[in-house]
Structure formats: structure tokens, C-alpha cells
Amino acid sequence: MEVRKTFHEQLDDLYAGLLHMGSDLMETIEKTRLCFLDLDKEAADQIICGDDVFDDYRNNLEEGGLELIARQAPVAVDLRLVIVIMRIASHFERMADLCEDIATAVKNIPADFLTAWIKDTIDEMARRANRLVERSIECLKERNVEMVRELESMDDAVDKLNRRFWKEFDRGREEDIEVAIRVVMISRFFERIADHAVDIGEHVRFVVEGTIAPLAINDECQ
Amino acid sequence: MNGNGHKMQVKNLSMYYEDFKALEDISLDFPSRRITALIGPSGCGKSTLVRCLNRMNDLIEGSRIEGEITLDGQNINGTGYDVISLRRRVGMVFQRPNPFPKSIYENVAYGPRLAGTKDKEKLDFIVEDSLKKAALWDEVKKILRESGQKLSGGQQQRLCIARVMAVKPEVILFDEPCSAIDPISTQKIEDLMAELKKNYTMVIVTHNMQQAARVSDYTAFMLVQEQGEPGRIIEFDDTNTIFTNPSDKRTENYITGRFG
């Protein structure tokens, strides 16, 4: 017998909203990848305008979460899930902002600037970043803590690509420096998207285990 | 346990009404100057357990216990243990406020008078002090001679707390103290409990899980697994853990409202 049926239905709705936001986000990341490869300024504008949708998603999920906390006093796994829905919504919203940043950069890159090597490397990072987002959402759906480790190693691969890109990137002529910075930042933005996906895994761990994991120690600080 | 230790300890307690086993193998320590909440569905034995702590069940024919309950290390069911002094040291506040059909003053003075205090000045002091401790003094100081039964439900409940205070208990048991009173009075009693915690060890039985979450330091979850079985402790932990990350699935199912 379940006694808090209405509350649990409201919680299910909130969770469904988050999953919608996640699948819309994956679509936007894919559009951002294509927009970069084609240097498609029109698509870039669409991505920039589309960011409002994610702000709305985030605000609605936050309001919904606050309302459940205030009116239903959730406890235990329900409380943890409400908190995590609100946190993940913020991550998704940040990832959408990064897509907007990439689209803004794309608008300022001349058509002849991108070599095949640049395109291939960033394309690879973008694909991997989106795959990470997809896996993090699966991790959430399955409440599978085992997958957190997998997310971390997937992220390591993206980090490596990003570092390699910075190292091997040919900055070209002095007058192209501004464009060069934009391209490097695009690489960095995709890498940040992947980082957010790993954080989602940590939030799933909190839902399942109820423990707040210590922040990963930065290698360079050891 | 804050260096204060355990005021009361229950060790392997089983409790019977005739042939019916109501509680089985209860072991629970009540930390000094802390509030311990007992939660669980109706019929899980919360009230029975709390009534064992000042031997209220003695009044029920055919009731008996196995195991041990100690107050400051002394077995309260031991031969020669003075049950009257036990009930003075371990006071109780019931679900329904039950003031005597006497004046507010007499309700509070009753216990000390019974214990031999006759001096008027001393009684006056005890009455005022107890009513202050129960956060009722300001509301009744001008009507002390009026009947306690004229007060509102919430005030009556605080009068009953004052009556307990007057005999200087060490432990206070609350059996559903707020289930018959309004929300504002409930908040007053919850604030009062937080204040009393400085000096008293308290145990509260409550059906209101949010009340347990708000007022208590420790929470025990009790359950009857199958109908006809005795009540058992499923989980005991600090209240924060019970309400954020309980370790037993049955506790989680109960507090989140997912049964069976």
C-alpha cells in the first residue's frame, strides 16, 4: 500500500521534466557539433536563441523542487532525488550555455580557417562529450553507481583529446590569433560539457547511496 | 554520547499481555538530555514500550516482561524497586490533555503536596517555576484559581507538562502529546521540548513523522512484520540519518510512504 501517492506522482512528473530537458540537451549538443563542422551561422543563431528553453527548464524544475520540499516535506531517497533533480537541472543548463558559447564562437570563425585536423579532433571530442551525456542520463535512469567509474574514464579520454589539441594546434599567422583563441575555446567548451556529465554521475551516487562524495582531487594539486 | 551516557537502557526486552507477545527483543539506549523519538505504524508497540519505561503496564492484569530496563543503571523492575519514586523520576504526558478537575494552581501543586510539601511559599514558587518551564505562566498567572479544564487544549497540555515538572522528574515520556491539539500549540510544545532538553531526558511517541524529524535527536523505527507478531525495533540511529539516509529498506519505505 502506498500512502503518499499524490506526492510521488508529483515527484515522478518533476523527474520526467528533467529527462525531457536531458534529451533536448543531447539534441542541442549534436546540433552544435554539426554547426561547428559546417560553420553554419544560421544554425548558430538558432542554438543561441534556443538557450532560453533551457533556462526555462531549469527555472521550472527548481520551482517544482522547492514546492515539493516546502509542501510535501520529502525524506530519505525522495528528498535526495528532489535535491539531485534541481542540481542536475543546473548542470544541464550550464551545458546548454556552453553550446551557446560554442555557437557564438562559430559565428566568428572564417570559413577557410578550419583544417581537416581541427575538424576531426573537435568532432571526436564533441561526439564523445555527447556520448558521456547520454551515458550519464542512463546512469541516472538505472540508478547505476557502477557506471560512475565508466563516466570518469570516458571523461579522461576527452581531457586527453583537449590537451592534445592545445599542444598540437597550429596557431597560424599572428593576425589570426583571435580566431585561434576561439577555436581553442571550442575545444575547451566541449571538454567542460563532458565534465558536467561526470558530475551527474556523482549526483546519482548521492541518490543511491546517500553519501556526499569527496570532490575528485585534481592531479596537479597532489 | 556527549559524555552524558545513557539515562535509561532497555536490554532484550520482551513484553506480554497474557499469551500475546507485544514486544520482542527490544534493546535501546536513551541518551541523557536528548530527545528520542519512537515512530512506526499503529500497533507496532511504541506506546507499549514507552509505558514500560515507568511501569504503567503494571496496571494491566496479565502483563509481564522479560529482559531488563534500567534507570541510571538500576533495574526498575528489580525486587524492592520503588514504583512510586520511579513514576516521579520518569514523568509522562499523555495523548489527551488530562488536567484534574481542580484549579490551575492545584493541578501543579498536587504532586509536590502529595510528596509532603506544605509550605505555602514553597508551593507558590514551585507552581510559578513549573508553569514557566512549561511556557504557560504568562498566559495563566492572573487566573491561577480558575479551573484547569477551562483552558484550551494546547494550554491544558502545557498544564499537564507543568504538573510533571512540579515533581522534578529526570525523564519525561510523551505519548502522542500533540495529536489532540492545534498546530500553534503543537509548535509551542515542540519549542518547549527543545528548551527542556537542557535538563531532561525525553522520549516521544509520535505518529507525525515530521514532528519526530523536527524535535528529536535520535529516532527508533518500530514495526510489526506480520499481523499477530510482536513489535520490534527495525532501526535506531540519529534522527538526521534516519530521515536522510536510513539503512534499512523497511524504514525508508515507511517514512517515504511506500509500504509493502
Interface residues (C-beta under 8 A of the other chain):
Chain A: M1 E2 V3 R4 F7 H8 A73 P74 V75 A76 V77 D78 L79 R80 E209 G210 T211
Chain B: M209 Q210 A213 F243 T244 N245 P246 T251 E252 I255 T256 G257 R258 F259 G260
